[in-house]
């Protein structure tokens, strides 16, 4: 079974509120070989947030109740890389972690935190030990030796490598079954494959979340002004499509795949759900059901 980890726990709550009943009630519309492993994200104004600036403003209790109802793990994207000791006492972030603890157990799936800061790793292990930890792709692990070292760390249940690790199939095949079970590939990155500023870009987001006075990061990648274009992402050497999953990665023992998109619009997230999870002959039915939901603003 392939497990997808989907973006926008808080950011796309309204979309998932419409999509998840379809996914449950019309399961034959969707590929039988995949499921939803988790939905990840962070509300607006979370000091521990990173990767992308969260903007979800839905009630966290409603958000967590939704994924709990459908038996889906919730993950907080707390991947700020520049946290200091004084940030660990933040009431909002601590409360969100406690809510994740309280919404798991008793037959409900475990919840987790995507993390970068070593300081936060230690803090979460001490104060919220029941939450599993995911090593964030914001660490930009492009060297295979560094990636393997991260896989060896027992504190992490999953490790999301930089997307430029994705095509290195010969080295990936050499991982042990235990290591393969911990790998979570980032499938649909649109960033330039030759980018050397990815870590600086993520650090800029971390500084902005901490309300530091800093200039915007300027992306020097070719055609960066276009923004995210799914058709362009599909041409990226690091892109992992459904044929790649079924014919290359799954047969080699990999089962966890992350879909990015927290900073994108819900219409594009729907396209990801259609492409990665929905059988072609039912994509129009799913699209129509979502588009005809008058409570949604998809654009």
Buried (B, 14 or more C-beta within 10 A) or exposed (E): EBBBBBBBBBBBBBBBBBBBEBBEEBEEBBBEEBBBBBBBBBBEBBBBBBBBBBBBEBEBEEBBEBBBEBEBBBBBBBBBBBBEEEBBEBEEBBEBBEBBBEBBEEEBBBBBBBBBBEBBBEBBEEEBEEBBBBBBBBBBBBEBEBBBEBBEEEEBBBBBBBBBBBBBEEEBEEBEEEBBBBBBBBBBBBBBBEBEBBBEBBBBBBBBBBEEEEEEBEBEBEEEEEEBEBEEBEEBEBBBBBEBBBEBBBEEBBBBBBBBBBBBBBBBBBBBBBBBBBBEEBBEBBBEBBEEBEEBEBE
